[in-house]
Amino acid sequence: THAFDFYDDPTLEIDSFVRDVQIDGIITDFPATTARYRKNKCYGEFGLTTTGELITFANPMLLPPAEAPYPALLDSDVTEPPLPEARSQPPASSPSKAEEKAIEVPFAFIAMAILVCFFISV
């Protein structure tokens, strides 16, 4: 589809939203544009921009092709084999009791390290 550009006129875009979509409020970073729309009484007299209207002004040599250039792909057109099925991996072995004890740090040691750091910083 060809996008609306409203003839590069933001006030015409606001007019289209107000009359066609029937919005009842505008929040904008450009309040001067909205003020210009509200002050100008001529915008209500313009016809609404319709779909396909702007494309009549375009150069025919620059327009995209009317149809898709290639036909749709079918399953028979694909020559790659399908991907293999996903398999779940066995869970990693958990650490043994001896490894857990080697990693375990006594609470008294942690508390002593915190107190030493506190008194050094004071």
N, C-alpha and C positions, 0 to 999 in steps of 0.2 A: 504494500500500500504506500501511497505517496503521503508524506507527512504534511500537515498544515504548517505554513509559515506565516500566514496572515499578512502577506505582503510586507514583511519585516516591520509591522506596526504593532507594538505591544498594546496600544489602546484599542485597536480592532480586536485583538485577542481577548481583552477584558470584555468588550462588547459581546463577543461570541459566547463567552461563558455566562454572562448575565442573561442574555436573551435566549440562547439555545439550551443551555444546561440549567438555567434558572437558579443560579447560586444567589444567596442573599447576603454574602459578606466576602471581603477580600482581605487577606493578610499578605503583605508584600514588603520587600526590602526597598521598593521604589515608590514611596507614597506620592511623588509628583505625578507619576503616570496615572495613578488612580484618581488624583484630583483633577487632572486634565480630562479624563473620561467623564467625571461627574459634572464638570462645568460645560462641556460641549454637548449641546442638544442634538447635533447632527448625526451622532452615531446611531441613534435609534432608527434613523431613516434609511440606513444602508441595508442592503440585503445580506443575509448570512452567507458566509463562505461555505460552499458545499463540497462534498468529496468529489475529487476529479476536476474541479474548476481550475486549479492552478496548473495542472499538467497541459492545458490547452495553450498556455503561454510559453512552454518549454520548446527548445530546439529539438525537432524530431530526430536529428542525428545523435543527440546526446542521451536519448531515452534508453532505458534498459530494454532487453528483449521482452516480447509479450508472453512468451512461453518459457518454461524451464529448458535450458539448453541440452540436458541429458535426460534420458528416461529413468524412471524409478528403478532402483535395484531390487532384484528378487533373491530369494534364498539360493537359487541355482546359480546365480552370478558370483557368489562368494566361494573362493577356492581354498581358503584356510580351514584347517580342521578346528572343531570347537575346543575351547580350553578344557583342561582336565577338571574333574570335580574337586572341590575344596575338601581337604581332610583335616580333621582336628589333630593337633600335636599332643603327644602324651604330656602330662604335667611334669614340670621339672622336679627333681628329687628334693625333698625338704632336708634341711640341715639335721645332722644327727644330734643327739643329746650332748655329746662331747663338744661339738662345734658351738652349740648354743651356750654352753657354760663358758667357753673360751671368749665368746663375744660379750657375755654379760658383765656389766660394770656395777660394782656395789654402790648402793645409794649413799653410803657414808663418804665415799671418795668423791662423788659428784657434789655433795653438799660442801665438802671441804674446799674443792676447787672454786666454787662460787664465792664462798666467804673470803678466800685469799684474794680473788680478783676484786672483790668489793673493797677490802681494806687497802689494797695497793692503790686503787684509783682515788681513795679519799685522802 
